[in-house]
């Protein structure tokens, strides 16, 4: 609809009971996305780092955020609070989108165990998995600038991805990627990858 493809800056001329009169002073068309969208499949982090990561991922153009429950994750959200927690992250994403003048916030999906998420994940979309190994492909590799519409990046927890989870990822053709030869905090690494991806799309 036009509401989704155009936005207007208006000047209010008068306010009356039940309505107001305004004039349109400027109109923006919805920007065309360059390159593939990015889905960030992120192991759930402790409260403040996860909030920060949702905020920064939004500012950097991540399209969707999939919180993951992993074996080595230190956070095990209470099932009764799952709806409220997702609503919190979605609110943070919405506020960050408004602050950064992004057209629309990313969708924050329901948290899922990594094995369930992988079983439902499109096998034609092998994910990238952020790792610390020197043998992993660097994000500067031009072959990673994929032409598909959606690229998925998996970022594990502070304790790393468990061997069984690594096997599941390998079975789905996951590609290990790295940023540098240094060890980064999880939230730093995820935000840095999103920034690199944003640069690729410019």
C-alpha positions as CSV (number, residue, x, y, z in Angstrom):
1,X,0.0,0.0,0.0
2,X,1.0,3.6,-0.3
3,X,1.4,3.8,3.5
4,X,4.2,1.3,3.2
5,X,5.9,2.8,0.1
6,X,5.7,6.5,0.9
7,X,6.2,8.7,3.9
8,X,5.3,12.4,4.2
9,X,6.6,15.3,6.3
10,X,3.7,17.5,7.1
11,X,3.0,20.8,8.8
12,X,-0.1,21.0,11.0
13,X,-2.2,24.1,10.1
14,X,-5.0,23.7,12.6
15,X,-6.3,21.3,15.2
16,X,-10.1,20.8,15.7
17,X,-12.3,18.5,17.6
18,X,-12.1,15.1,15.9
19,X,-9.3,15.9,13.5
20,X,-6.7,18.3,12.2
21,X,-5.7,20.0,8.9
22,X,-2.1,19.6,7.6
23,X,-0.2,20.2,4.4
24,X,2.4,17.9,2.9
25,X,5.8,19.6,2.6
26,X,8.0,16.6,1.6
27,X,7.5,13.0,0.4
28,X,9.9,10.1,0.6
29,X,9.7,6.9,-1.4
30,X,10.6,3.6,0.3
31,X,14.3,3.0,-0.5
32,X,15.3,0.0,-2.6
33,X,17.3,-2.6,-0.7
34,X,20.7,-3.2,-2.1
35,X,22.0,-6.8,-1.9
36,X,20.5,-9.6,0.1
37,X,18.7,-9.2,3.4
38,X,20.4,-10.5,6.5
39,X,18.8,-12.8,9.1
40,X,20.8,-12.8,12.4
41,X,20.4,-16.1,14.2
42,X,21.8,-15.1,17.6
43,X,22.3,-17.3,20.7
44,X,20.5,-15.4,23.5
45,X,22.9,-13.3,25.6
46,X,22.6,-11.9,29.0
47,X,20.0,-9.2,29.5
48,X,22.0,-6.0,28.7
49,X,24.2,-7.3,25.9
50,X,21.2,-8.8,24.1
51,X,19.3,-5.6,24.3
52,X,22.3,-3.7,23.0
53,X,22.8,-6.2,20.2
54,X,19.1,-5.9,19.1
55,X,19.5,-2.1,19.0
56,X,22.7,-2.1,17.0
57,X,21.6,-4.8,14.6
58,X,18.5,-2.7,13.9
59,X,20.7,0.4,13.2
60,X,22.9,-1.6,10.8
61,X,20.0,-2.9,8.7
62,X,19.5,-6.5,9.9
63,X,16.2,-7.7,8.4
64,X,15.2,-10.3,11.0
65,X,16.6,-11.5,14.3
66,X,16.2,-15.1,15.4
67,X,17.0,-15.6,19.1
68,X,18.5,-19.1,19.7
69,X,18.6,-21.4,22.7
70,X,21.9,-23.3,22.6
71,X,23.6,-26.0,24.8
72,X,26.4,-23.7,26.0
73,X,24.2,-20.6,26.3
74,X,24.3,-19.2,29.8
75,X,20.8,-17.7,29.5
76,X,17.8,-20.1,29.7
77,X,14.7,-17.9,29.5
78,X,11.6,-18.9,31.4
79,X,9.0,-20.2,29.1
80,X,6.3,-18.1,30.8
81,X,8.2,-14.9,30.0
82,X,9.0,-15.7,26.3
83,X,6.2,-13.5,25.0
84,X,7.1,-10.6,27.2
85,X,10.8,-11.0,26.3
86,X,10.2,-11.0,22.6
87,X,7.9,-8.0,22.9
88,X,10.7,-6.2,24.8
89,X,13.2,-6.9,22.0
90,X,10.7,-5.9,19.3
91,X,10.1,-2.6,21.2
92,X,13.9,-2.0,21.4
93,X,14.1,-2.7,17.6
94,X,11.2,-0.3,16.9
95,X,12.7,2.5,18.9
96,X,16.1,2.0,17.3
97,X,14.6,2.1,13.8
98,X,12.9,5.4,14.6
99,X,16.1,6.9,16.1
100,X,18.1,5.8,13.1
101,X,15.5,6.8,10.6
102,X,15.2,3.3,9.3
103,X,12.1,2.6,7.1
104,X,10.9,-0.3,9.2
105,X,12.3,-2.3,12.2
106,X,13.5,-5.9,11.8
107,X,11.2,-8.6,12.9
108,X,12.3,-10.3,16.2
109,X,11.2,-13.9,16.0
110,X,10.2,-16.3,18.8
111,X,13.2,-17.9,20.6
112,X,13.8,-21.4,19.4
113,X,16.2,-24.2,20.3
114,X,18.9,-24.3,17.7
115,X,18.1,-27.9,16.6
116,X,14.4,-27.0,16.1
117,X,15.3,-23.9,14.1
118,X,17.7,-25.8,11.9
119,X,15.1,-28.5,11.3
120,X,12.7,-25.8,10.0
121,X,15.3,-23.7,8.2
122,X,15.3,-23.6,4.4
123,X,18.0,-26.1,3.3
124,X,18.5,-24.1,0.1
125,X,19.8,-21.2,2.3
126,X,23.0,-22.6,3.9
127,X,23.9,-20.3,6.8
128,X,27.2,-18.5,7.6
129,X,28.5,-19.4,11.0
130,X,30.7,-16.9,12.8
131,X,33.8,-18.8,14.2
132,X,37.2,-18.0,15.7
133,X,39.2,-20.5,13.6
134,X,41.9,-19.1,11.4
135,X,40.8,-21.6,8.7
136,X,37.4,-20.1,8.4
137,X,36.6,-17.9,5.4
138,X,37.0,-14.2,6.0
139,X,34.1,-11.8,5.4
140,X,36.4,-10.0,2.8
141,X,36.1,-13.1,0.5
142,X,34.2,-11.8,-2.5
143,X,32.5,-15.2,-2.9
144,X,30.4,-14.4,0.2
145,X,28.7,-11.5,-1.5
146,X,25.9,-13.8,-2.5
147,X,23.2,-13.1,-5.0
148,X,20.4,-14.8,-3.1
149,X,17.7,-12.7,-1.5
150,X,18.4,-13.7,2.1
151,X,21.6,-14.6,3.9
152,X,21.6,-16.1,7.4
153,X,24.3,-15.5,9.9
154,X,24.6,-17.8,13.0
155,X,26.4,-16.4,16.1
156,X,26.8,-18.7,19.1
157,X,26.9,-18.1,22.8
158,X,29.7,-17.0,25.1
159,X,30.5,-20.7,25.6
160,X,30.7,-21.5,21.9
161,X,28.7,-23.8,19.7
162,X,28.5,-27.3,21.0
163,X,30.0,-30.2,18.9
164,X,26.5,-31.6,18.2
165,X,25.3,-28.2,17.1
166,X,28.3,-27.9,14.8
167,X,27.5,-31.2,13.3
168,X,23.9,-30.1,12.6
169,X,25.1,-26.9,11.0
170,X,27.6,-28.8,8.8
171,X,24.9,-31.2,7.6
172,X,23.1,-28.1,6.3
173,X,26.1,-26.8,4.4
174,X,26.9,-24.0,6.9
175,X,30.0,-21.9,5.9
176,X,32.4,-20.9,8.8
177,X,33.3,-17.2,8.6
178,X,35.5,-15.0,10.7
179,X,36.2,-11.3,11.1
180,X,39.9,-11.2,12.1
181,X,42.6,-13.1,14.0
182,X,41.5,-11.6,17.3
183,X,38.9,-12.9,19.8
184,X,35.9,-10.7,20.1
185,X,33.0,-10.6,22.6
186,X,29.9,-12.2,21.1
187,X,27.9,-8.9,20.9
188,X,30.8,-7.1,19.4
189,X,31.4,-9.7,16.8
190,X,27.7,-9.9,15.8
191,X,27.5,-6.1,15.5
192,X,30.7,-6.0,13.5
193,X,29.5,-8.5,11.0
194,X,26.3,-6.6,10.6
195,X,28.4,-3.4,9.9
196,X,30.5,-5.3,7.3
197,X,27.4,-6.5,5.6
198,X,25.9,-3.1,5.6
199,X,29.1,-1.8,3.9
200,X,28.9,-4.5,1.3
201,X,25.4,-3.3,0.4
202,X,26.3,0.4,0.0
